[in-house]
Amino acid sequence: MAKVENYLLGMDCGTTNIKAVILGEDGTVAAEASRPSRFLSPGLNMQEQDAGEWWANTVDIFRSPASQAGSEVVKRIRGISISSHTVSMLPVDAEGNPVRTAMTYQDNRSAAELHAIVAAVGYDRFVQIVGGQPAVAFLPNKIMWFKKNQPELFAKTAYFLQASSYINFKLTGIMTSDIDQASRTQCLNISTMDWSDEIGEVIGVDLHKMLPPLKLVDEIIGFVTEEAARETGLISGIPVIAGCSDAMASMHATGMSRLGEAGESSGTTSLVFVGSETKSAPDVPVVTRPCAIDGMPWIFDAPIQTSGAALKWFIDTL
């Protein structure tokens, strides 16, 4: 009797494109699709994206490969995992409806708030808590800016989500954050592996209430709901894995598996990353994060935010 093959569905919500692929057990591509993402720039130093477009593109690119592969393949999809760009601030209400557009990692309007946070916590203590040097790309200063400048919208906010967390919520109805994305926010205490009370106190927000429960990157967080199945063309009940950042997914794709190995990933942004046994490096401009790979518990990465984005601007401008 011929073996019945099973499949996995992966998707990356990148900064400039959203991609999806259905893979067979041997890694063969059964179907794939991609769609461009749109940036919004409402003012100087402001970069945003519409979460409604994240989901609309997700629905579109899930339907496309599902149609390419056929119903028999779709019926044998055994799991879904989402990666995405990191450090967006998407406020949603208690029902998961976006309160405003997402401020992305390229949004620099909250520099004054960052300085206030570091002054209150102290530079050395800040690095000790979050495992990396402070930068305007991250979440605490964005939340502080939002609370101060848009209080009516802040009052409607129940949670702050990342792109992958939002898409996972739309698929499963459950709000979560994978530990990799959490470690990128600078709201996580890397010693306790939980949301930081100290950072929350400084910005005036209970992070345990307004950031979602933490999950391991390979943990099943829920299952595709009937509503999501109708929208996407998938089958209800497919397990959805917590997933990780696009950077961590790239790291896995390079085959990094031992301490001391290094890699590089380039897209809209670029990252150089290396496995380490050290939790923080206060004198070097890197970000620290936990890693799910056995034997390589910590990752240092050094991001460059405008590598591919600068090239795209050059091509589009000339």
Secondary structure, 3 states (H helix, E strand, C coil): CCCCCCEEEEEEECCCEEEEEEEECCCCEEEEEEEECCCECCCCCCCEECHHHHHHHHHHHHHHHHHHHCHHHHHCEEEEEEEECCCCEEEECCCCCECCCEECCCCCCCHHHHHHHHHHHCHHHHHHHHCECCCCCCHHHHHHHHHHHCHHHHHCCCEEECHHHHHHHHHHCCCCEEHHHHHHCCCEECCCCEECHHHHHHHCCCHHHHCCCEECCCCEEEECCHHHHHHHCCCCCCEEEEEEEHHHHHHHHCCCCCCCCEEEEECCCEEEEEEECCCCCCCCCCEEEECCCCCCCEEEEEEECCHHHHHHHHHHHC
